Amino acid sequence: MDKRQSIMNAARDSFGMFGYKATTMDQVAKIANVGKGTIYTFFTNKEELFQQIILELLRDMKSKAEAVIDDNEHFKLNLHNSLFVLLTYRKDHQLTAKLFQEAKEMGTKEAKQAINEMEQAIIEYIKEKLTAAIKKGFIRKCDPEVTAFVLLKIYISFIFDWEENHQPLEKEQILSYFDEYIFKGLALSKC
């Protein structure tokens, strides 16, 4: 493994364990087993290193979402599977969980910004899928960006908010509710 990747892995681990605010370049250097100066040959500062970690995380999220797309399946099932993977990843990944905790408890600007970037990337991903579905005649015409925002917020409610006071919903239950509350309203004809 090259030094840059070793630094990236160490930074991801440190940000995931301690959050953005508590992570120092000294910690990253120690975890990566490199001198602190070595980090600065690849990254200007902690902010740039953090941004690279977030970009890598977003690419990984998109890759996982694309991996569950099956061209032989119905649009709504593919969208459901993609959203489920994206939000489960967001919920279970150590770094994203720590960033949400830090943003909520400490209000760290960089953590909030990273969360916003994640949500915007998910919205853009959904928007692309909706735009393609409209062009193919799978769903009626709608504003893809607004619809993507609504879909994400509803899905967040199913995955995160519901679980605060209830048993977690099974993946199939979420699809059923998604179908009932969203897709029947987008269908070209009554389902």
Number of C-alpha atoms within 10 A of each C-alpha: 5 6 14 15 12 18 24 21 16 19 26 24 18 21 24 18 16 15 25 25 14 11 19 16 19 14 16 25 19 14 16 22 13 15 13 15 12 13 23 13 9 15 17 10 11 17 12 12 20 21 14 16 19 19 15 14 18 19 13 14 21 17 13 15 23 17 12 17 17 12 8 7 9 11 19 18 16 19 21 22 19 24 21 21 19 21 20 14 17 19 17 10 13 16 23 22 16 19 26 20 15 21 19 12 9 12 13 17 13 18 23 17 14 22 18 12 15 20 18 15 16 23 22 16 19 22 20 15 16 25 18 15 17 17 11 10 12 16 21 15 15 12 11 20 17 12 17 22 18 14 20 19 14 16 20 17 13 20 20 16 13 13 12 10 8 8 8 15 14 11 13 10 12 17 21 13 13 19 18 12 12 17 18 14 14 17 15 13 9 8 9
